[in-house]
Amino acid sequence: MLKQKRQLFEFLFMGVDLVVVTIAWCLAYWLRFHTGYFPLDKGVPPFSTYFSMLIFIWLIWAFVFGQMGLYRPMRGIRRSYELWLLLNANALALLLLIAVTYLFREKTVQFSRLVFALFGVLSLMLTIAQRSLLRFVLREVRRRGYNLRYMLIVGAGKVAGDIAARIRFHRELGIQLVGCLSRDANEKRGPKGVPLIGTYADLRSILGKTEIDQIVVALPLEDHRLLPEIITDIGDCLVDIKIVPDLYQFVSVGGAVEEFEGLPVISVQGSPLDGVGLYIKRATDLVLSLVLLVILSPLLLVIALLVKLSSKGPVLYTQERVSFDGSKFNIIKFRTMRIDAETDGPRWAVPGDGRVTLVGRILRSLSLDELPQLFNVLRGDMSIVGPRPERPVFIDQFRARIPRYMLRHKVPAGMTGWAQVHGWRGDTSIDKRIEYDLYYIENWSLLLDLKILFLTLFRGFRNRNAY
């Protein structure tokens, strides 16, 4: 029954996709030749010539979309992932179509390149729109109790409870929890109110008398030795099987499922910034730092002059800090203290600190002393956005008492950050700063960086905790 339902939805999505790309192809022809927006140096080719290409379009789009997994069930799949698949599938299909039309170059048929360009844009836009509409309709149908899938959880620990909570929160997935199984026959209640309907030993009999579409094996860590026996009990039952390992206690930032030579590998700790993401962030930093240095150069010269005239010593001050992957660098700031400020060793600034100069106090309160760090960004020592870099001497103290403190070095240090725009800077709670830094690392995106930059303009410069 489940297989028949899947096939029905596969044909539904495929049919709608082909209707949409047909509309996109015809619309591209009309826009190119019948709107007057584009010159017609070679006249208007007959529509029948372009219409005859639809058979190739249908075959290519159906094949590519199928191979890219766009007709597999996507309950629980992130919307952004489906959009990424649609982008790749449309691009690949368009390339294949252009390759097919190349075969006709020896004949009298010449297809307009502009039609292909318009078709590529339209097919992407329309397939995204129709997929979004279909997903919305299906979600609403499932919310009302139709088109449900019945799930059994094997396990009754924390992981099973977390799965149950997520399923109940996302009713649009259309998943009905039948219950869960436990190792202990004396247990009376399942996690998060999930009905406890038996033990692991009852699995085979429950599958024989209950309608189950999907089994999620979510064993507590101490029960993982029973996994082979449970998989054997499931046997050849026609159900989907998913395994959720009990690794929450070990996962920190950058956790993901990877593949190594065909083997699934679970990464419990890694850098969220790798590959394309790291290059995008670096390119953004280069552009912004160059632009800001040019725009702010008059202000930098004025501040440098004020620092020089107000106290003895150099204009700039360098200090060792720690950035990406624990690498050390010398951060550049405008000097705000007397040159003998740390003769007794490094220490935090305190209210009314006599080491701070008059000009330095003003610069600190407006965060203007940090502007030379744009040169650090330009050199690649740090980023515009990221956790604030700390001195090695203080890092040794913090890592000894704050769990996960060192994970903040999984991304480049920054001039401004998620903690700073929320007021956690200067003499404030280190624990709260780490909490906000880790949130940034776990949820990093270019959009989040832009949001932090926007918030910095309105509330990130004024530092009420500067001394």
Secondary structure, DSSP 8 states (H G I E B T S, - for coil): -HHHHHHHHHHHHHHHHHHHHHHHHHHHHHHHHSSSSS--TT----HHHHHTTHHHHHHHHHHHHHHTTTTS--TT--HHHHHHHHHHHHHHHHHHHHHHHGGGTTSS----HHHHHHHHHHHHHHHHHHHHHHHHHHHHHHHTT-S-EEEEEE--SHHHHHHHHHHHH-GGG-EEEEEEEES-TT----GGG--EEEEGGGHHHHHHHS--SEEEE---GGGGGGHHHHHHHHTT-S-EEEE--S-TTT--SS-EEEEETTEEEEESS--S--THHHHHHHHHHHHHHHHHHHHHHHHHHHHHHHHHHHSSS-SEEEEEEE-GGG-EEEEEEE--B-TTTTTT------TT-TTB-HHHHHHHHTTGGGTTHHHHHHHTSSEEESS--B-HHHHHHHHHHSTTGGGGGGS--EEE-HHHHTT--SSS-HHHHHHHHHHHHHT--HHHHHHHHHHHHHHTS--TT--
